[in-house]
Amino acid sequence: MPSIAAPQTLISEVGPRDGLQSVKATMPTADKLRWIDALVAAGLREIEVASFVPPRLLPQMADAAEVVRQTVARHPGITVMALVPNLRGAEAAIVAGAHKLTLPVSASHAHSLANVRCTPDEMVETLRAICRLRDDTAPSVAVEAGISTAFGCTLQGVVEEDEVIRIAVACAEAGAGDVGLSDTTGMANPAQVRRLFTRLRAELGDKAGAAHMHNTRGLGLANCLAAWDVGVRTFDSSLAGLGGCPYAPGASGNVVTEDLVFMFEAMGVRTGVDLDRLIAARGPLADGLPGEPLYGMVANLGQVA
């Protein structure tokens, strides 16, 4: 059973959205829901379940509204998140009942144009409009921003840290409840993570949000630990390490949720997640995506201890 003691960190599971967005095979809705059921049974308290984008661009998310509605109905008490790239997506997510909206705002001009077809500053204005919509129609819904390519971009190259902080501050001023940093391309290193999150927390205080790390170059867990060391307490991860941005060449999977939970629990940091049940959640994932490679070190041991 999940730990009775209060968790000391929040593991935000992004597999059903970020994990699936770069998978070619479309997972049936019923399988998505069974997978989410298993994630909740493992003790995860915040799950990003869908992305509200045009189905012609991302057929995997054509059932986004249904997945959000069903998850909210089946699992009271957890936070159901949805990614929204624009005002139309935010409207649909709110109608479906999402508890939290997350908006990707890239610090890289090139990635922003490739991903959402507008500049970073235009995305800040979109965020401002979404926050107004939220205030007018659903004030209980949280809105967060994730600063994509915060640690480097395969399209643009170097992303200046001053620009990352400028965009993050602008997002907070536009109304985001919290602003996190995303290593979209897996280019971060621990020294860089410590430095940039320290700056973010100094600028935003309690509005400094999650660390979203990728394991493209094998540094995902090290970067999460570096973020923990400077005060970050929310971490995005994906079961079996699925994921990657289809508009960032070379961006492979997210940090593996199972490995991240194991690392924190082994350190004595409570996550509230039952590792055995978490590993078992790979079953419905594999059933819904037969033949899809699943990653992770802890699950491959065959036992937790």
C-alpha positions in Angstrom: 0.0 0.0 0.0 1.2 3.6 -0.6 2.9 5.2 2.4 0.6 6.5 5.1 3.0 9.3 6.0 2.5 12.5 4.0 4.5 12.5 0.8 7.5 14.8 0.7 7.5 15.2 -3.1 4.9 15.1 -5.9 5.5 12.7 -8.8 3.4 14.1 -11.6 2.8 11.2 -14.1 2.7 12.5 -17.7 2.8 9.1 -19.6 -0.8 9.2 -20.8 -0.1 12.5 -22.6 3.6 13.0 -23.1 4.4 9.3 -23.2 1.8 8.6 -25.9 2.3 11.7 -28.1 5.3 10.3 -30.0 4.0 6.7 -30.2 2.9 5.8 -33.7 0.3 3.2 -32.7 -3.0 4.7 -31.2 -3.9 3.3 -27.9 -7.6 2.6 -27.6 -9.6 4.7 -25.1 -10.5 1.7 -23.0 -6.9 0.7 -22.7 -5.9 4.3 -21.7 -8.4 4.3 -19.0 -7.3 0.9 -17.6 -3.7 2.2 -17.6 -4.8 5.3 -15.7 -6.7 3.1 -13.3 -3.5 1.2 -12.5 -1.5 4.4 -12.1 -4.0 5.7 -9.6 -4.0 2.4 -7.8 -0.2 2.8 -7.4 -0.8 6.1 -5.5 -0.1 8.7 -8.1 -2.0 11.8 -7.2 -1.5 14.0 -10.3 -1.8 12.6 -13.9 -1.6 14.4 -17.2 -4.0 12.4 -19.2 -4.5 14.2 -22.5 -3.5 16.9 -24.9 -6.2 19.1 -26.5 -4.8 19.4 -30.0 -6.5 18.9 -33.5 -6.9 15.2 -34.1 -5.5 15.6 -37.6 -2.2 16.7 -36.1 -2.2 14.1 -33.3 -4.7 11.2 -33.8 -3.5 9.7 -30.5 -5.3 12.5 -28.6 -8.6 12.4 -30.6 -10.3 11.0 -27.5 -8.9 13.7 -25.1 -12.3 15.0 -23.8 -13.5 11.5 -23.2 -10.4 10.4 -21.3 -10.6 13.5 -19.1 -14.3 13.1 -18.4 -13.9 9.4 -17.6 -10.8 9.9 -15.4 -12.5 12.7 -13.4 -15.6 10.5 -12.9 -13.6 7.3 -11.9 -11.0 8.9 -9.7 -12.2 11.7 -7.4 -9.4 13.1 -5.3 -6.7 13.1 -7.9 -5.6 16.0 -10.0 -6.4 15.4 -13.7 -4.2 17.5 -16.0 -4.4 18.3 -19.7 -2.0 20.1 -22.0 -3.5 23.0 -24.0 -1.5 24.8 -26.6 -4.2 27.5 -27.3 -7.4 29.1 -26.2 -9.6 26.6 -28.1 -7.9 23.7 -26.4 -8.3 25.4 -23.0 -12.0 25.9 -23.6 -12.4 22.2 -24.5 -10.4 21.0 -21.5 -12.4 23.1 -19.1 -15.7 21.8 -20.5 -14.4 18.2 -20.2 -13.6 18.8 -16.5 -9.8 19.0 -16.3 -8.6 20.2 -12.9 -5.3 21.7 -14.2 -4.2 23.1 -17.6 -0.6 23.1 -18.6 0.7 25.3 -21.4 4.0 24.7 -23.2 5.9 28.0 -23.6 9.2 27.4 -25.3 12.3 29.5 -24.5 13.6 28.7 -28.0 12.2 30.8 -30.8 12.8 28.0 -33.3 11.2 25.3 -31.3 8.2 27.5 -30.5 7.5 28.1 -34.1 7.9 24.3 -34.9 5.8 23.2 -32.0 2.9 25.7 -31.7 3.5 28.0 -34.7 4.0 31.2 -32.8 6.8 33.0 -30.9 7.4 32.6 -27.2 6.0 36.1 -26.5 2.9 35.2 -28.5 2.5 32.1 -26.3 2.7 34.3 -23.2 -0.2 36.3 -24.5 -2.1 33.1 -25.2 -1.5 32.1 -21.6 -2.8 35.5 -20.5 -6.0 34.9 -22.5 -6.4 31.3 -21.0 -6.0 32.7 -17.5 -8.8 35.3 -18.2 -11.0 32.5 -19.6 -10.3 30.4 -16.5 -11.1 33.4 -14.2 -14.4 34.0 -16.0 -15.6 30.4 -16.4 -13.8 28.0 -14.0 -11.9 29.8 -11.2 -11.1 26.5 -9.5 -9.1 25.3 -12.4 -5.3 25.7 -12.0 -3.1 26.9 -14.9 0.6 26.2 -15.1 3.3 27.0 -17.7 6.1 24.7 -18.6 9.1 26.4 -20.1 10.1 24.0 -22.9 13.7 23.7 -24.2 14.9 25.5 -21.1 18.2 23.8 -21.1 19.0 23.7 -24.8 17.3 23.1 -28.2 18.2 20.7 -31.0 16.8 23.3 -33.5 18.2 26.5 -32.2 21.2 25.3 -30.2 22.0 27.3 -27.0 19.1 28.8 -25.2 20.3 31.7 -23.1 19.5 31.4 -19.4 18.5 35.0 -19.2 15.8 34.3 -21.8 14.5 31.3 -19.9 14.1 33.4 -16.8 12.5 36.3 -18.8 9.9 34.0 -20.3 9.2 32.3 -16.9 8.7 35.7 -15.2 6.4 36.8 -18.0 4.3 33.6 -17.6 3.9 34.2 -13.9 2.9 37.8 -14.5 0.4 36.6 -17.2 -1.4 34.5 -14.5 0.2 31.1 -14.3 -0.1 29.6 -10.8 3.3 28.0 -11.2 6.0 27.8 -13.8 8.3 24.9 -14.3 11.3 24.1 -16.5 11.4 21.4 -19.1 14.5 19.7 -20.5 12.6 18.9 -23.7 15.6 17.7 -25.7 17.5 16.0 -22.8 20.4 18.4 -23.1 20.6 19.4 -19.4 23.4 18.6 -16.9 23.2 18.7 -13.1 25.2 21.9 -12.7 23.0 23.7 -15.2 19.9 22.4 -13.5 21.0 23.6 -10.1 21.9 27.0 -11.5 18.7 27.6 -13.5 16.3 26.3 -10.9 18.1 28.4 -8.2 17.5 31.5 -10.4 13.9 30.5 -11.1 13.1 30.1 -7.4 14.8 33.3 -6.6 12.6 35.1 -9.1 9.3 33.4 -8.6 9.4 32.0 -5.1 6.4 29.7 -4.5 5.4 30.0 -8.2 8.5 28.1 -9.2 7.2 24.7 -10.4 8.1 21.3 -11.6 11.2 19.8 -13.1 10.4 18.0 -16.4 13.5 16.0 -17.4 14.2 13.7 -20.3 16.7 10.9 -20.2 18.0 11.3 -23.8 21.6 11.4 -22.7 21.2 9.3 -19.6 21.2 12.2 -17.1 17.5 12.3 -16.2 17.8 11.0 -12.6 20.9 13.0 -11.9 19.1 16.1 -13.1 16.1 15.4 -10.9 18.4 14.9 -7.9 20.1 18.2 -8.7 16.7 19.9 -8.9 15.7 18.3 -5.5 18.9 19.6 -4.0 17.9 23.2 -4.7 14.4 22.9 -3.5 12.2 21.5 -6.3 9.5 19.3 -5.0 7.4 18.4 -8.0 8.8 16.1 -10.8 7.2 15.1 -14.1 7.9 11.5 -15.3 6.5 8.9 -17.5 5.8 5.2 -16.8 8.3 3.0 -18.7 10.1 6.2 -19.9 7.8 6.7 -22.8 7.7 10.1 -24.5 9.4 12.8 -26.4 8.5 15.9 -28.4 7.7 15.2 -32.0 8.7 18.7 -32.9 12.2 18.5 -31.3 14.4 16.2 -33.3 16.3 13.7 -31.2 14.2 14.2 -28.1 13.6 10.8 -26.6 11.8 9.6 -23.5 11.0 11.1 -20.2 12.5 10.1 -16.9 11.2 6.7 -15.9 8.6 7.0 -13.2 9.5 3.7 -11.6 13.2 4.6 -11.4 12.5 8.1 -10.0 10.2 6.7 -7.3 12.8 4.1 -6.4 15.5 6.7 -6.2 13.5 9.0 -3.8 12.2 6.2 -1.6 15.7 4.7 -1.3 16.9 8.1 -0.2 14.1 8.2 2.5 12.1 10.7 0.6 8.4 9.8 0.7 6.6 9.8 -2.6 3.3 8.2 -1.6 3.7 5.8 -4.5 3.7 2.0 -4.1 6.5 0.8 -6.3 5.2 -2.8 -6.7 1.9 -1.5 -8.0 3.6 1.1 -10.1 5.6 -1.7 -11.9 2.4 -3.7 -12.3 0.9 -0.7 -14.1 3.3 -1.5 -17.0 0.9 -4.5 -17.7 -2.0 -2.5 -19.0 0.4 -0.2 -20.8 1.9 -3.1 -22.6 -1.5 -4.5 -23.4 -2.7 -1.3 -25.0 0.5 -0.8 -27.0 1.7 -4.3 -28.0 5.3 -4.4 -29.1 6.1 -0.9 -27.9 9.5 -0.8 -26.1 9.3 -0.2 -22.4 12.3 1.3 -20.6 13.5 1.4 -17.0 16.1 -0.2 -14.8 14.1 -1.1 -11.6 11.3 -2.9 -13.4 13.8 -5.1 -15.2 15.1 -6.4 -11.9 11.9 -8.4 -11.5 11.5 -7.3 -7.9 11.7 -4.1 -5.9 14.2 -5.1 -3.2 
